């Protein structure tokens, strides 16, 4: 499907599930209140819990409601508010391309650049950020694709794609609202812009970044010549989907031609 990319991500890293007295399955919270009895996110409206950001900043978060994501029925969106120093509750997330200020939990953690599949940790991610976008697009790092393919590496590759982090060093080279078309060979996403001349092939992506780059998303932010000079492994003549597959690309994208 056609997408708009927003860079902003608000990510709160939780304490271990036992300490937080919450656990996460899929994109839902579960609060164990008695042996064999748990309250799910839908039953926790109004609940307040304490969290700590990766920077060590304490935050109080309140669940103000939940809803199924229109673009992925397997994702439960949460309306989350954060308490300010003045005691006022404000949305945790900035609006995404659809105007949603929503978030959801996911099991696992981040080491600063890479998603780690650790079930005793969890984090919150806003739908305006790459962590949530890739899950909404169907790349569930804990799941499998329509053909039984584990999706962990596809999820990791998607993180680099969303941010245009070509060399995998964690630096983004894109702008809010940039149109991209994403697809793969495992049946999760299909291309939409094959016959659209306003979109050109950009790159193939693997868990550690791009495998080859045909064009950068925004030449004004990062000229292709500059990228290839600093990361010559990304050069190919030509870099197209076939070459990207040969090099181990898992997902691919086109981006709109700059005007």
Secondary structure by P-SEA (a helix, b strand, c coil): cbbbbbcccccccccccccccccccccbbbbbcccccccccccccccccccccccbbbbbbbbcccccccccccbbbbbbbbbccccccccccccccccccccccccccccccccccccccccccccccaaaaaaaaccccccccccccccaaaaaaaaaaaacccccccccccccbbbbbbcccccccccccccccccccccccccccccccccccccccccaaaaaaaccccccccccaaaaaaacccccccccccc
